[in-house]
Amino acid sequence: MFNNPFSPIILLLFSNVFMTYAWYGHLKYKTVALPLVILISWGIAFFEYCLQVPANRIGSDFYKPAELKTIQEVISLSVFLVFSVFYLGAGIKWNYVVGFVLMCLGAFFVFREWG
């Protein structure tokens, strides 16, 4: 079941949903005491790690470390983009799109085998 190159990508996707919520979800609750927010974020991050660690372990069978990190970053940015627009109500500016495209171009160079 987990012995294929798509498993780490799926695990990283769900891991990043937890991570993004743990890191940024509290921004809608600025009246909640900071120590409580920190404890709640740690609790959410626990589930992120429960997915992220196996994703990297399984992923290391299929991807080089730089490729695995690149996959994680592209997923992280994608999840954050959706989260910030739909959960936080933030807009998307043209320079965000350009930056994201440049990061995806960087991913192309990481995965491209050069002679």
One Martini backbone bead per residue (centre of mass of N, CA, C, O) as a GRO file, in nm:
protein
  115
    1MET     BB    1   0.057   0.062  -0.023
    2PHE     BB    2   0.343   0.236   0.051
    3ASN     BB    3   0.503   0.113  -0.222
    4ASN     BB    4   0.510   0.417  -0.358
    5PRO     BB    5   0.564   0.739  -0.499
    6PHE     BB    6   0.274   0.859  -0.385
    7SER     BB    7   0.265   0.831  -0.077
    8PRO     BB    8   0.441   1.075   0.016
    9ILE     BB    9   0.261   1.288  -0.116
   10ILE     BB   10   0.004   1.232   0.044
   11LEU     BB   11   0.128   1.266   0.326
   12LEU     BB   12   0.230   1.559   0.277
   13LEU     BB   13  -0.039   1.686   0.228
   14PHE     BB   14  -0.165   1.625   0.509
   15SER     BB   15   0.064   1.742   0.676
   16ASN     BB   16   0.026   2.039   0.565
   17VAL     BB   17  -0.248   2.088   0.680
   18PHE     BB   18  -0.163   2.075   0.975
   19MET     BB   19   0.068   2.279   0.966
   20THR     BB   20  -0.088   2.526   0.869
   21TYR     BB   21  -0.288   2.530   1.103
   22ALA     BB   22  -0.080   2.546   1.333
   23TRP     BB   23   0.062   2.817   1.226
   24TYR     BB   24  -0.223   2.994   1.113
   25GLY     BB   25  -0.509   2.945   1.251
   26HIS     BB   26  -0.478   3.158   1.497
   27LEU     BB   27  -0.532   3.432   1.337
   28LYS     BB   28  -0.854   3.417   1.406
   29TYR     BB   29  -0.753   3.408   1.740
   30LYS     BB   30  -0.628   3.681   1.897
   31THR     BB   31  -0.778   3.651   2.192
   32VAL     BB   32  -0.613   3.420   2.250
   33ALA     BB   33  -0.393   3.297   2.440
   34LEU     BB   34  -0.074   3.226   2.362
   35PRO     BB   35  -0.018   2.967   2.532
   36LEU     BB   36  -0.266   2.816   2.418
   37VAL     BB   37  -0.190   2.831   2.120
   38ILE     BB   38   0.070   2.672   2.147
   39LEU     BB   39  -0.051   2.407   2.252
   40ILE     BB   40  -0.241   2.358   2.016
   41SER     BB   41  -0.026   2.359   1.794
   42TRP     BB   42   0.131   2.117   1.901
   43GLY     BB   43  -0.101   1.915   1.877
   44ILE     BB   44  -0.128   1.943   1.570
   45ALA     BB   45   0.176   1.884   1.496
   46PHE     BB   46   0.178   1.590   1.572
   47PHE     BB   47   0.018   1.497   1.317
   48GLU     BB   48   0.218   1.599   1.115
   49TYR     BB   49   0.453   1.410   1.206
   50CYS     BB   50   0.295   1.138   1.162
   51LEU     BB   51   0.324   1.199   0.840
   52GLN     BB   52   0.609   1.316   0.769
   53VAL     BB   53   0.804   1.095   0.856
   54PRO     BB   54   0.696   0.865   0.671
   55ALA     BB   55   0.719   1.020   0.409
   56ASN     BB   56   1.033   1.041   0.416
   57ARG     BB   57   1.099   0.745   0.447
   58ILE     BB   58   0.951   0.646   0.194
   59GLY     BB   59   1.066   0.862  -0.009
   60SER     BB   60   1.372   0.763   0.007
   61ASP     BB   61   1.311   0.520  -0.200
   62PHE     BB   62   1.243   0.740  -0.458
   63TYR     BB   63   1.406   0.992  -0.346
   64LYS     BB   64   1.589   1.247  -0.319
   65PRO     BB   65   1.634   1.477  -0.083
   66ALA     BB   66   1.586   1.727  -0.268
   67GLU     BB   67   1.320   1.622  -0.388
   68LEU     BB   68   1.161   1.589  -0.127
   69LYS     BB   69   1.180   1.886  -0.040
   70THR     BB   70   1.047   2.003  -0.292
   71ILE     BB   71   0.778   1.868  -0.262
   72GLN     BB   72   0.712   1.990   0.014
   73GLU     BB   73   0.719   2.291  -0.074
   74VAL     BB   74   0.501   2.284  -0.292
   75ILE     BB   75   0.281   2.180  -0.108
   76SER     BB   76   0.295   2.401   0.106
   77LEU     BB   77   0.222   2.637  -0.085
   78SER     BB   78  -0.046   2.524  -0.185
   79VAL     BB   79  -0.188   2.499   0.087
   80PHE     BB   80  -0.148   2.793   0.174
   81LEU     BB   81  -0.303   2.928  -0.051
   82VAL     BB   82  -0.577   2.802   0.013
   83PHE     BB   83  -0.590   2.882   0.312
   84SER     BB   84  -0.559   3.196   0.283
   85VAL     BB   85  -0.812   3.233   0.109
   86PHE     BB   86  -1.043   3.048   0.261
   87TYR     BB   87  -0.972   3.106   0.574
   88LEU     BB   88  -0.834   3.407   0.588
   89GLY     BB   89  -0.908   3.598   0.330
   90ALA     BB   90  -0.683   3.624   0.133
   91GLY     BB   91  -0.518   3.750  -0.120
   92ILE     BB   92  -0.405   3.759  -0.459
   93LYS     BB   93  -0.107   3.844  -0.601
   94TRP     BB   94   0.101   3.869  -0.861
   95ASN     BB   95   0.371   3.824  -0.697
   96TYR     BB   96   0.288   3.550  -0.583
   97VAL     BB   97   0.266   3.402  -0.850
   98VAL     BB   98   0.553   3.449  -0.947
   99GLY     BB   99   0.694   3.315  -0.707
  100PHE     BB  100   0.565   3.038  -0.744
  101VAL     BB  101   0.665   2.986  -1.031
  102LEU     BB  102   0.967   3.001  -0.957
  103MET     BB  103   0.958   2.758  -0.763
  104CYS     BB  104   0.866   2.556  -0.979
  105LEU     BB  105   1.114   2.597  -1.153
  106GLY     BB  106   1.306   2.490  -0.940
  107ALA     BB  107   1.185   2.205  -0.939
  108PHE     BB  108   1.263   2.138  -1.224
  109PHE     BB  109   1.575   2.149  -1.170
  110VAL     BB  110   1.582   1.924  -0.957
  111PHE     BB  111   1.446   1.692  -1.155
  112ARG     BB  112   1.649   1.741  -1.363
  113GLU     BB  113   1.852   1.572  -1.585
  114TRP     BB  114   2.187   1.633  -1.627
  115GLY     BB  115   2.463   1.564  -1.844
   0.00000   0.00000   0.00000
